[in-house]
Amino acid sequence: YGNFVDDLRVYVRGGTGGMGYPRLGGEGGRGGDVWFIAQERTTLKSIRDRYPQKRFVAGTGANSSVKALKGEKGKDCEVHVPLGISVLCDGGKQIGELNAAGERFLAARGGLGGSLATNFMPCKGQRRIVRLDLKLIADVGLVGFPNAGKSSLLSKISHAKPEIANYAFTTVQPELGKIMYADYKQIAVADLPGLIEGAHANKGMGHKFLKHVERTKQLLLVVDISGFQLSIKTQFRTAFETILLLTKELEQYKEELLTKPALLAINKIDLPCAKDNLNELMKQLQNPQDFLHLLQEEMIPANTLEFKDVIPISTYTGEGIEELKACVRKSIDEEAEQENEEYRKKKLLLLQTSE
């Protein structure tokens, strides 16, 4: 995965409480807490580099004394983490998530100070191992098999400069780019490592890739018009088969992914035989049910993806790129409008019921 870190195991421990003072009934201070705080421009890699031990321990509470019968609370330990983090316990169960800047999560609570209830003996803080799991947050996620031209497309529509080479797995780490519009609106696009058949079963970089798709608002499928073949040993797939296979992979990983709004970009339209292939593909997409008999049963998804728009493009000549940017913008705006409409309806309902 190159230098990209999207998963980190860390040890967290709340501070021990302070000693009580039995003779005068003094209470020790509580131990400090360990907090995760979401902050922009932070990466898991920077946390790992700064804290190679990956241990976060809060301060001990102050002991009770004649001068200060109530001991002071121990110092909290604050760890800045990137946006889009899920916090999992060591068993894999999600215990919290941080999506917006400034959000806080209590990772380990400090122990109580010594008091009458504890026989003036301090308590130890909570300790556990947690996993920080990053899922990129973007408006649009690019989905496609290797070599479909996702990286080239990202570099064409945004200022991102992904490394591109001429072999199958060209993208080794997720890339985030931003499409800039004339009215200064920005839309974040994530290019994720190429899926392969069997990714849902964690082949290739299966789950590492698919989990990032969960956080994107919309999907943009990128398909090579001339079809796709990973290697000599694997079967050649036409563009139509590629679309169905991608749908199948998404469906088998998590069915909810298919409910996201989706666009389809058909790339490499500048190739000699592209026009005929495109006409055929459009026919197949209009009535996909009529062509399913051409495929083996295990390739057919239970539900097909409904595409809001199908845009033929060429990342080589630049054909269709502006149209694609306009379609992405339109789709995102429509979704936002729909969300606002639902929010307004909810508010109205609440007002009516409260009256």
Secondary structure, 3 states (H helix, E strand, C coil): CCCCCCEEEEEEECCCCCCCECCCCEECCCCCCEEEEECCCCCHHHHHHHCCCCEEECCCCCCCCCCCCECCCCCCEEEEECCCEEEEECCCCEEEEECCCCCEEEEECCCCCCCHHHCCCCCCCCEEEEEEEECCCCCEEEECCCCCCHHHHHHHHCCCCCCCCCCCCCCCCCEEEEEECCCCCEEEEEECCCCCCCHHHCCCCHHHHHHHHCCCCEEEEEEECCCECCCCCCCCECHHHHHHHHHHHHHHHCHHHHHCCEEEEEECCCCCCHHHHHHHHHHHHHCHHHHHHHCCHHHCCCCCCCEEEEEECCCCCCCCHHHHHHHHHHHHHHHHHHHHHHHHHHHHHHHHHHC
